[in-house]
């Protein structure tokens, strides 16, 4: 399966905001399903579908209407801006993002030991362990009705 990350859009033909049925029609039934009810946020409910063979986790969010909101992958074949990113180090990924107009960089050492490098305007996080990219996570903000919220609107609320 060819996997092209489309920032703020989705993965290949799957688009953020798609229904679980659309995802199932495209990827098939998930190997594992996890429901992460969020006690801290009663307005949001997250469901994860794991596709181990593809190295892909699909996130659905909402309360009244679950829609595709995020992907996470460790698939070494995944591409971003036409380049395989799992062969790149942090500096090369940062350069690739900057070449494509994404310059708002935030990074942190996570408590579990990975280094996170985020590009906020693309809503994408790269996770590194011992200098090697191990996972990438990208998505959009979704409200309880399953509607995609504009990132700029979120900043205005803060």
C-alpha positions in Angstrom: 0.0 0.0 0.0 1.5 3.4 -1.0 1.2 5.8 1.8 1.4 9.5 1.2 0.9 11.9 4.2 -1.3 14.8 3.2 -1.0 17.5 5.9 -4.3 18.8 7.2 -6.0 16.5 4.6 -5.4 12.8 5.4 -3.6 9.8 3.9 -3.9 8.9 0.2 -7.6 9.0 -0.7 -8.7 9.0 3.0 -9.6 12.5 4.2 -10.0 13.8 7.7 -13.7 13.9 8.4 -14.4 10.6 6.7 -16.7 8.2 8.4 -15.5 4.9 10.0 -17.4 3.1 7.2 -15.4 4.9 4.5 -12.1 4.0 6.3 -13.3 0.3 6.5 -14.2 0.3 2.8 -10.7 1.5 2.0 -8.5 -0.3 4.5 -10.6 -3.2 5.5 -11.6 -4.3 9.1 -9.0 -3.2 11.7 -7.0 -5.9 13.5 -7.8 -4.3 16.8 -10.2 -1.6 18.1 -9.6 0.5 21.2 -12.1 2.9 22.7 -10.5 5.7 24.7 -13.4 7.4 26.5 -11.9 10.7 27.7 -13.1 11.4 31.3 -11.2 14.7 31.3 -13.1 15.9 28.3 -16.7 14.7 28.3 -17.2 16.3 24.9 -14.7 14.0 23.1 -14.5 10.3 22.6 -11.6 8.7 20.7 -11.6 5.4 19.0 -8.4 3.8 17.6 -8.3 1.3 14.8 -5.0 -0.6 14.5 -3.7 -2.0 11.2 -0.5 -3.8 12.3 0.4 -5.1 8.9 0.3 -1.6 7.5 2.0 -0.1 10.5 -1.0 2.3 10.8 -3.3 3.5 13.6 -6.4 5.4 12.6 -8.1 7.8 15.1 -11.8 8.7 15.1 -13.0 11.5 17.4 -16.3 13.1 18.2 -19.1 12.4 20.7 -22.2 12.5 18.6 -20.5 11.6 15.3 -17.1 9.9 15.1 -15.0 11.0 12.2 -11.4 10.4 11.0 -9.2 12.8 12.9 -5.7 11.5 13.0 -3.2 8.9 11.7 -0.1 7.5 13.3 2.4 5.3 11.4 5.7 3.6 11.7 5.5 2.3 8.1 8.9 2.9 6.6 7.4 3.3 3.1 5.4 6.4 4.1 6.2 9.6 2.1 5.7 13.2 2.8 6.2 15.8 0.1 7.3 12.9 -2.1 10.1 11.8 0.2 10.4 8.7 2.3 10.8 10.2 5.8 11.8 7.2 7.8 15.3 7.4 6.2 15.7 11.0 7.3 17.2 12.3 10.6 15.7 15.2 12.6 17.7 17.9 10.7 16.7 16.5 7.3 13.0 16.4 8.3 13.2 19.9 9.6 14.8 21.1 6.3 12.1 19.2 4.3 9.4 20.9 6.3 10.9 24.3 6.0 11.3 23.8 2.2 7.6 23.3 2.1 6.7 26.4 4.1 6.3 24.9 7.6 8.6 26.7 10.1 6.7 26.7 13.4 8.8 24.1 15.2 8.3 22.9 18.7 10.2 20.1 20.3 10.3 18.3 23.7 11.7 15.2 25.4 8.7 13.0 26.2 8.6 11.3 29.6 8.7 7.9 27.9 12.1 8.8 26.3 11.3 9.8 22.8 12.0 13.2 21.3 9.0 14.9 19.8 9.4 17.4 17.0 6.2 19.2 16.0 5.2 21.5 13.2 2.1 23.2 14.5 0.8 24.7 11.3 0.8 21.2 9.7 -0.5 19.5 12.9 2.2 16.9 12.6 4.5 15.3 15.2 7.7 13.3 14.5 8.9 11.0 17.3 12.6 10.1 17.5 14.4 7.5 19.6 18.2 7.5 19.7 18.1 10.0 16.7 16.0 7.7 14.6 12.4 8.5 13.5 10.2 5.8 15.1 6.6 7.2 14.5 4.9 10.1 12.8 1.4 11.4 13.8 -0.7 13.9 11.9 -4.3 15.1 12.0 -6.9 17.8 12.6 -9.0 19.1 15.4 -12.5 17.7 15.6 -15.4 18.9 17.7 -18.0 16.7 19.5 -20.3 16.8 16.4 -17.5 15.4 14.2 -16.9 18.7 12.4 -13.3 19.7 11.6 -12.3 22.9 13.3 -10.0 25.3 11.6 -6.6 25.5 13.3 -6.6 29.4 13.1 -10.0 29.4 15.0 -8.5 27.3 17.8 -5.7 29.8 18.3 -8.2 32.7 18.6 -10.0 30.9 21.5 -6.8 30.7 23.6 
